Amino acid sequence: MKWGIVFSSTVNPDPDRAIAFATAAEEAGFDSLWAPEHVVIPVEYVPQYMASSTGKMDQLERSGVPDPLIWHAFVAAVTSRIKFGTGVVILPEHATVAYAKTVATLASLTKDRFMLGVGVGWCREEYDALQMPWDNRGKRIEEQIEAMRALWRDTPAAYDGRFIRFPEVYCEPKPPAGTVPIHIGGDSEAAATRAGRMADGFFPAIFPTQRVYEALPGLIDTVHRAAREAGRNPEDIELTSGGVRTVEQSKWFEDLGVHRLTIAVRSKTVDDMRDELLRFGDEVIEATGGR
């Protein structure tokens, strides 16, 4: 079992704290650090944020939400092994070609330590603030994924879709591996089906409640079914989940076929955070074969 840490950037927006956190996580044996995205948080919005009992993003409003790619680039410079993932980028809020270039540059500079987690989001007011269309965002994200892979793979690259179009262009640098792993987030049937058809991984946004045990098996079944229908090997899709912090609790997820579990850091000070991560590495990551 591999282990990652979620909300990495929002808990550690300060540069000194971010460095201390990332280096401690790597030393402890964590596989990856995951950072969320909200470009802006509107003052008024329909409260649907699943991580809060009120549906409001109160904590994120207080802590801020650093740009995940810039935050990852910053901590990548002081680490050498740990990977980085976005959990998740709201991809339809971004211009496809420009974002593909930024992602490829980050993948190149980190020597393929970057994973792009993407989703369609839930806050229409955020789309409005960014002057991006809300309708057809599910169809747009699928074209965006295809178009970005073309830009990362082909020289020159072109794409002619319903929503995304560009003539032959050169887009350098390429990711060293020729692509960037794309993980689809979301806990809907549509997200799970999309992950099965076209993603390298699936990271459903189910927060650590009883609902994990109720919803996750069905979502994984949907991913695997969609993969088989698309002629893909379901075993090639990396599954990430969260909600547990012990060796015993992790066994249920391992039996389900989950490849990576994530935790959130509880400590408030840098020293306590380091102690928490190193202790978790010794007691859990080591015992579950994550190192």
N, C-alpha and C positions, 0 to 999 in steps of 0.2 A: 504494500500500500504506500502510495506517495502522499505527502502532506503539503498543503499550501496554506497561505494566510490571506484572508479577505479584508477589505477596507484598509489595505496597507497605507495608501496615500492619505486618506481622510483622517486616520489616527495619527499620522506622522507628516503633517504638512511642513513642519519646520525643518530646515536643511540639516542641522546637526542631529536632530532626533531621527530623521530619515536615514542618515548614514549609520548611526548606532543600531537602528532597528534592522536594516538590511544586512549588515555584517554579522549581527548576532543570529539572525534567521539562517544565514548561510552556514555559520559555524554549527548551529544546532542540527543541521541536516534537512531543513525544509526544502522541498522541491521547487516551490514557486511562491511569488508574491502577486496578489491580484488587486487591481485598483479599479474603482467604479468611475463612471462619468455622468455628470450633469453639467453641460456647458453653462447654463444659468438655471436658477431656481426662481420661478415667478413668485411674486408676492401672493397672488391669488391663483389657485388651481384646485381642481377636484381632487380631494385627498384619497389617493389609492396606493400609497407607498407601503409595501408589504412588510418592511422591516420595522414598522412603527405601529403601535396599537391604535394610534389616532389617524393613521394614513397620511400624516404630515412628515415632511423631511426636516423636522426641527433640528436634529443633531447635525445634519449636513449643512443647514443654514448657519449654525454656530461655528462649525469647524472649517467649512469651506470644502470645495471639491477640486483639488489640483488637477490640471490637465494630466490624464494618466500617462500619455506617451512621454511628455516632458519629465514627469516624476520618475518614470521607469528609466529614462536615459540617464538621469542624475544618479540614481542608486546603482545602475549597471556599471558606472565608472569606478565604483569602489568594491565591486564583487567580481567573481570570475566563474562561478558555477551555477548559482541559483537562477531560475528562469522567471519570466515576468509575463503576466497575462492581464488583459482588461476584462473587468467583470461588472458590466459590459459597456463597450462603446455603443452609443445609439447611432448606428451607422447611417441611417437615412437622414440624419441631421448634417451630414458632411458631404462635401463635394468629392466625388469618387476618385478622380484621377489624382488630385492633389493629396488626398488622404493615402492613396496607395503608395505614392512617392515617400511620404513621411514614414509610413510603416516599413517600407523596404529599407529605408535609411537606418531606422532603429534596429531592424533585424540584422543588417550588415554590421553595424557598430557593436552589437552585442554578440556577434558570432552565432546567430540563430538561437538566441535564448529568449526570443519573444513569441508569444501566442496572442492572436487577436481574437478576443471574445466580443461578439457582436449581438445586438438585439434591436428590436424596433421601438422599445420604450413604451411608456404608458401615459406620459404627460403631454397632452395636446397643447397646453399653454406654452410649454417649452419650445415646441415646434413653431408655434406662432411667433414667439419672441425672436427666433432665429430666421424667420421668414422662409421656412421650409414647409413643403406640403405635407399634411397629415394623411390624406387619402392615398391608398395604394402603396403604403410604406412596406408592407409585406412583400409585394411583388418587386418593389424597387430594391430591397435589400438582396434579393436573390440575384438580380442583374448586377448589383454592385459587387457581390462576391465573385461572380463569373468574370466581370471586367477587371477586377483587381488581380485575380489569378493570371489573366492574360497579360497584364502589364508586368507582373513579376516573372513571367515565364518566357514571353516572346520578345524577339528583337527583329523588326519593330513589332508593336502590338496595335491591334485595332479591335473595336467592338461595335456592334450594330444591334442594339436592343430597342425595346419600346420606350424605355425611360433613360437609358444610358447609351450614348453614342459618341464615338470619337474615331477619326481617321487614323491611319498608321502613324505612330509616334514612337520615339525612343524615350524610354523611362529608365534611367540608371541612377543609383546602383541597383542591381538585382539582389534579392536575398541570397545568401550563400547557398542555401539548399534549393534554390529555384522557386520557392514558395514560402508562405508563412502559414502555420497551422491556424485554422479558423474554428473557433468553438462558438456554438450558438447557445445563447442563454434564453431563458424564458420557461415558464411552467405550463404553457398551453399545448394543446394537441398540435396546433399549427407549428409551433417552435420545434417540438419533438419530431414531427414529420419532416420539417426542413432540415433538421440536423441529420436525420437518417439518409435523406436524399443527397446532401451536398456538403456536409461539414466534416471536419476532422475530429471534432469533439462536441460534447453536449454538457452544459452546465446549467441545469434548471435552477431558477431563482426561488427555491423553497427554503424558507428560513427555519431555524431549528425548533420546530414544534412537532407535535404528533403527526401533523400533516405530511412530514417527510416520509413516514412509514406507510401512510395511506396512499400517497400520490406517486412516489418515485417508481415502484415496480411497474405500474401501468405506463408511465412515461417512457421508461426504458424499453418496454415491449413495443411501444409505438416507434421508437427510434430503430429498433432492430427490424421490425416489419417493413418500415419504409426503406431501410437500407437494402433488404432482400429484394423488394419490389423494384428498386433502382439498379439491381444487378451488382450491388456492393457487398463486401464482407462485413457484417455487423461488428465483428471483433476488431475491425480497424478503427472504430470510432471510440475515442477516449472519453470515459464517463467521469465527471467530477461532481461531488456532492458535498454536503456539510451537515453539521448539527451534532457531532459527537466529539469527545475528547479523550476517550480511553481505549485501551486495547480491546477490551471485551465488547464495547459498543461498536467498534469498527468491524467486527466479524460479520455482522448482518449485512453491511454494505459490501464487504468483500465477497460474500456468498452471492450477492445480487449482481456482481460483475463490475462494481465501481472500481476505477483505477486510482482515483485521487480523492482524498477528503480534505476539507478546509476548516480552519478555526479562525476566530477573531481574538485578538490580543486583549486581555482584560486589565493589565497593569497600567498605571498612570504615569509613573516615573521611568526614566531611562534605565536606571539600575534594576528596578523591579521587572521591567519588561525583558531585560537581558536574562535575568534569573528565570523568569517564566519560560522563555523560549528554550534555554539550555536544558532546563529540567524536563520540558516536554520532549525534547530530542532524546534525552537519555531514557525516559520512562515509556514513551509511546512510539516515537519514530524508529528507534533502534529495535524495539520489540516487534514491530510490524514489518520489518524488513525494508523500511523506507530509506535507509542509508546505504 
